[in-house]
Amino acid sequence: MSSTSNDLLNRIETNYLGLSKGQKRIADYILANYDKVAFMTASALGDVVGVSESTVVRFANALDYEGYPQLQKALQESIKTKLTTVQRFELSEDYDIGENYLKQIMASDMENIRKTMDAIDEEMIQKSVDALLKARKVYVLGLRSSSVLANYLGFYLNFILDSVAIVPSGANDLFDQLLNITEDDVLITFSFPRYSKTTYEVVEFAKSQGAKLIGITDSTSSPLVPLSDYYMTAKYNMNTFIDSLVAPMSLVNTLIIAVSICEKDKVKKSFGKLEGIWENYKIYNPK
């Protein structure tokens, strides 16, 4: 079920007149508080609205969902590009300091990695690795908070591949850096909600020049997926104002290691040379 053709908010508006009185109360609350409901349990939603948990489940069924978890997932997909930073900050206020909020946050990150592992497509990763190994030049693009991922990936790929360029995040420099991109090159692009408009302008330009695109994003419903020759997804939380990049970073580590294994002799030789340089110029503090 895609967020475009089966948007929950549209389903509610279409089916509203046929809902029971209690179900209409649920619908009204969701339409007014979709940002909060996206992360509430069926029981919690029922308590807030003043109906039973079973009524919440029947409400989900009335909108043609198998159950409340499917409805909630659809809502989370629907609001990806709707939540403002202020709304996300308000969601983070739900963490209770008295209930060890630090462990709550870390547990959420761990769950994101687990879900990413469950959905990982090893064949897609291998195809991405093959494309990188064949590329004349590899460009890495990530804007706003995704620039952290782009810089990290680019830093390590530079030790493995012959020609890697991290596209700078300054808007005026983006197209300048891709001036000479060709069909022999690969552009790795990171895009997570709220999806940056500029990212997609750059992607469209690279595609127009024939470059292959490897997309790293949050789900198969991301607008980056149909533009990508190969794509990988990592679970991404939206219930705080911080972009949770733990799972995407773990996926990046997987990609780096996969490429390095294919070029292990070259990598070993490069690091041997680098150790000599680092020692000669005292890059690191002595033990």
C-alpha positions as CSV (number, residue, x, y, z in Angstrom):
1,M,0.0,0.0,0.0
2,S,1.6,3.3,-1.1
3,S,1.2,6.6,0.7
4,T,0.1,8.3,-2.5
5,S,-2.7,6.0,-3.7
6,N,-3.9,4.9,-0.3
7,D,-3.3,7.9,1.9
8,L,-5.1,7.4,5.3
9,L,-6.2,10.9,5.6
10,N,-8.0,10.7,2.2
11,R,-9.6,7.4,3.2
12,I,-11.0,9.0,6.3
13,E,-12.5,11.9,4.3
14,T,-14.0,9.5,1.7
15,N,-15.6,7.1,4.2
16,Y,-16.5,9.6,6.9
17,L,-20.3,9.6,6.4
18,G,-20.5,5.9,6.7
19,L,-18.7,5.7,10.1
20,S,-20.4,5.1,13.4
21,K,-20.6,7.9,16.0
22,G,-17.6,6.5,17.9
23,Q,-15.6,6.0,14.7
24,K,-16.3,9.5,13.7
25,R,-14.8,10.7,17.0
26,I,-11.7,8.7,16.2
27,A,-11.6,10.2,12.7
28,D,-12.0,13.8,13.9
29,Y,-9.2,13.3,16.4
30,I,-6.8,11.8,13.8
31,L,-7.5,14.6,11.4
32,A,-6.7,17.2,14.1
33,N,-3.8,15.3,15.7
34,Y,-2.3,13.1,13.0
35,D,1.2,13.9,14.2
36,K,0.5,12.4,17.6
37,V,-1.7,9.5,16.6
38,A,1.0,8.2,14.3
39,F,2.9,7.0,17.4
40,M,0.0,6.1,19.7
41,T,-1.2,2.5,20.5
42,A,-4.8,1.6,19.8
43,S,-5.5,1.5,23.5
44,A,-4.0,5.0,24.0
45,L,-6.0,6.4,21.1
46,G,-9.2,4.9,22.5
47,D,-8.5,6.4,26.0
48,V,-8.0,9.9,24.5
49,V,-11.0,9.7,22.3
50,G,-13.2,8.0,24.9
51,V,-14.0,4.8,23.1
52,S,-12.9,1.2,23.5
53,E,-9.8,-0.4,22.0
54,S,-12.1,-2.7,20.0
55,T,-13.8,0.4,18.5
56,V,-10.4,1.6,17.3
57,V,-9.8,-1.7,15.7
58,R,-13.2,-1.7,14.0
59,F,-12.4,1.8,12.8
60,A,-9.3,0.5,11.1
61,N,-11.3,-2.3,9.5
62,A,-13.9,0.2,8.3
63,L,-11.1,1.9,6.3
64,D,-10.1,-1.5,4.8
65,Y,-7.0,-2.1,6.9
66,E,-6.4,-5.5,8.4
67,G,-5.9,-4.0,11.8
68,Y,-4.7,-0.9,13.7
69,P,-1.0,-1.6,13.1
70,Q,-1.6,-1.4,9.3
71,L,-3.5,1.8,9.8
72,Q,-0.8,3.3,11.9
73,K,1.9,2.4,9.4
74,A,-0.1,4.1,6.7
75,L,-0.5,7.2,8.8
76,Q,3.3,7.3,9.5
77,E,3.9,7.0,5.7
78,S,1.3,9.8,5.0
79,I,2.9,12.3,7.4
80,K,6.5,12.0,6.4
81,T,6.6,15.2,4.5
82,K,3.9,16.9,6.6
83,L,5.5,17.0,10.1
84,T,7.2,20.3,10.9
85,T,10.3,20.4,13.2
86,V,8.1,22.0,15.8
87,Q,5.7,19.1,15.7
88,R,8.5,16.6,15.9
89,F,9.9,18.5,18.9
90,E,6.5,18.2,20.6
91,L,6.6,14.5,20.0
92,S,9.9,14.2,21.8
93,E,8.4,15.7,24.8
94,D,6.5,12.5,25.3
95,Y,9.7,10.8,26.6
96,D,9.4,10.6,30.3
97,I,12.6,11.4,32.1
98,G,11.4,9.5,35.1
99,E,11.2,6.3,33.0
100,N,14.8,6.4,31.9
101,Y,14.2,8.2,28.6
102,L,17.8,7.6,27.5
103,K,17.2,3.8,27.3
104,Q,13.9,4.5,25.5
105,I,15.7,6.4,22.8
106,M,18.5,3.8,22.5
107,A,15.9,1.0,22.4
108,S,14.2,2.8,19.5
109,D,17.5,3.1,17.6
110,M,18.1,-0.7,18.2
111,E,14.6,-1.4,16.8
112,N,15.3,0.7,13.7
113,I,18.4,-1.4,13.0
114,R,16.5,-4.7,13.6
115,K,13.8,-3.6,11.1
116,T,16.4,-2.6,8.6
117,M,18.1,-6.0,8.9
118,D,14.8,-7.7,8.4
119,A,14.1,-5.8,5.2
120,I,17.6,-5.8,3.7
121,D,18.0,-6.8,0.1
122,E,21.4,-8.5,-0.3
123,E,21.1,-8.8,-4.0
124,M,20.4,-5.1,-4.3
125,I,23.5,-4.3,-2.2
126,Q,25.7,-6.5,-4.4
127,K,24.4,-4.9,-7.5
128,S,25.2,-1.5,-6.0
129,V,28.7,-2.7,-5.1
130,D,29.2,-4.0,-8.7
131,A,28.2,-0.6,-10.0
132,L,30.6,1.2,-7.7
133,L,33.5,-1.0,-8.7
134,K,32.8,-0.4,-12.4
135,A,32.3,3.4,-12.2
136,R,34.8,5.8,-13.6
137,K,34.0,8.2,-10.8
138,V,31.7,8.0,-7.8
139,Y,29.8,11.1,-6.5
140,V,28.2,11.1,-3.1
141,L,25.3,13.5,-2.3
142,G,23.5,14.1,1.0
143,L,22.0,17.5,2.0
144,R,21.1,18.9,5.4
145,S,21.4,16.2,8.1
146,S,22.1,13.6,5.4
147,S,25.4,15.4,4.7
148,V,26.7,13.5,7.8
149,L,26.1,10.2,6.0
150,A,27.5,11.4,2.7
151,N,30.7,12.7,4.2
152,Y,31.2,9.4,6.2
153,L,30.6,7.2,3.2
154,G,32.8,9.4,1.0
155,F,35.6,9.4,3.5
156,Y,35.9,5.6,3.5
157,L,35.2,5.0,-0.1
158,N,38.2,7.3,-0.9
159,F,40.4,4.6,0.7
160,I,39.0,1.9,-1.6
161,L,38.0,3.4,-5.0
162,D,40.2,5.5,-7.3
163,S,37.9,8.5,-7.8
164,V,35.3,9.6,-5.2
165,A,33.8,13.1,-4.9
166,I,31.6,14.3,-2.0
167,V,29.2,16.8,-3.5
168,P,29.3,19.9,-1.2
169,S,26.1,20.9,0.5
170,G,26.3,24.5,-0.5
171,A,23.4,25.1,-3.0
172,N,25.5,27.2,-5.4
173,D,28.2,24.5,-5.8
174,L,26.1,21.5,-6.4
175,F,25.7,21.6,-10.2
176,D,29.2,22.9,-10.6
177,Q,30.6,19.7,-9.0
178,L,28.5,17.5,-11.3
179,L,29.4,19.4,-14.5
180,N,31.4,16.5,-15.9
181,I,29.3,13.6,-14.7
182,T,28.7,11.0,-17.4
183,E,27.1,7.6,-18.1
184,D,30.3,6.0,-16.8
185,D,29.7,7.5,-13.3
186,V,27.6,6.7,-10.3
187,L,25.8,9.1,-8.0
188,I,25.0,7.8,-4.5
189,T,22.2,9.9,-3.0
190,F,20.9,10.0,0.5
191,S,17.3,11.2,1.0
192,F,15.2,11.0,4.2
193,P,12.1,12.9,5.2
194,R,11.5,15.8,4.9
195,Y,12.8,15.2,1.4
196,S,15.0,18.0,0.2
197,K,13.7,19.6,-3.1
198,T,17.3,20.5,-4.1
199,T,18.3,16.8,-3.8
200,Y,15.9,15.8,-6.4
201,E,16.9,18.6,-8.8
202,V,20.4,17.4,-8.6
203,V,19.3,13.8,-9.1
204,E,17.3,14.7,-12.2
205,F,20.3,16.5,-13.7
206,A,22.6,13.5,-13.0
207,K,20.0,11.2,-14.6
208,S,19.8,13.4,-17.6
209,Q,23.5,13.0,-18.1
210,G,23.1,9.2,-18.1
211,A,24.7,8.6,-14.7
212,K,23.6,5.6,-12.6
213,L,21.9,6.3,-9.4
214,I,22.2,4.4,-6.1
215,G,19.6,5.7,-3.7
216,I,19.7,5.3,0.1
217,T,16.4,6.2,1.7
218,D,13.8,5.4,4.3
219,S,11.3,3.2,2.4
220,T,10.2,1.9,-0.9
221,S,7.6,4.6,-1.0
222,S,10.3,7.3,-1.0
223,P,10.3,9.5,-4.1
224,L,14.0,8.5,-4.6
225,V,13.2,4.9,-5.3
226,P,11.6,5.2,-8.8
227,L,14.6,7.4,-9.8
228,S,17.2,4.9,-8.7
229,D,18.9,2.2,-10.6
230,Y,19.6,0.5,-7.3
231,Y,18.3,1.4,-3.9
232,M,18.6,0.5,-0.2
233,T,16.3,1.4,2.6
234,A,17.0,2.0,6.3
235,K,14.4,2.4,9.0
236,Y,14.0,6.1,10.0
237,N,12.2,7.4,13.1
238,M,10.2,10.6,13.1
239,N,9.1,10.7,16.7
240,T,11.7,13.3,17.8
241,F,13.0,16.5,16.2
242,I,16.3,14.7,15.7
243,D,16.9,12.8,12.5
244,S,17.7,9.3,13.7
245,L,20.5,8.2,11.4
246,V,21.6,5.2,13.4
247,A,20.1,2.6,11.0
248,P,21.2,4.5,7.9
249,M,24.7,4.7,9.3
250,S,24.7,0.9,9.9
251,L,23.6,0.4,6.3
252,V,26.4,2.6,5.1
253,N,28.9,0.5,7.1
254,T,27.5,-2.6,5.4
255,L,28.1,-1.0,2.0
256,I,31.6,0.1,2.8
257,I,32.6,-3.3,4.1
258,A,31.0,-5.0,1.0
259,V,33.0,-2.8,-1.3
260,S,36.3,-3.3,0.7
261,I,35.9,-7.1,0.6
262,C,35.9,-7.0,-3.2
263,E,39.0,-4.8,-3.2
264,K,40.8,-6.3,-0.2
265,D,44.2,-6.6,-1.7
266,K,44.1,-3.0,-2.9
267,V,42.7,-1.8,0.4
268,K,45.4,-3.6,2.4
269,K,48.1,-2.1,0.2
270,S,46.6,1.4,0.5
271,F,46.4,1.3,4.3
272,G,49.9,0.0,4.5
273,K,51.1,3.0,2.6
274,L,48.9,5.4,4.6
275,E,50.3,4.0,7.9
276,G,53.7,5.0,6.8
277,I,52.5,8.5,5.9
278,W,50.7,8.9,9.1
279,E,53.8,7.8,11.1
280,N,56.1,10.1,9.1
281,Y,54.0,13.2,9.7
282,K,52.9,12.3,13.2
283,I,49.2,12.4,12.4
284,Y,48.3,10.5,15.5
285,N,49.5,11.0,19.1
286,P,52.1,8.4,20.1
287,K,51.0,5.6,22.4
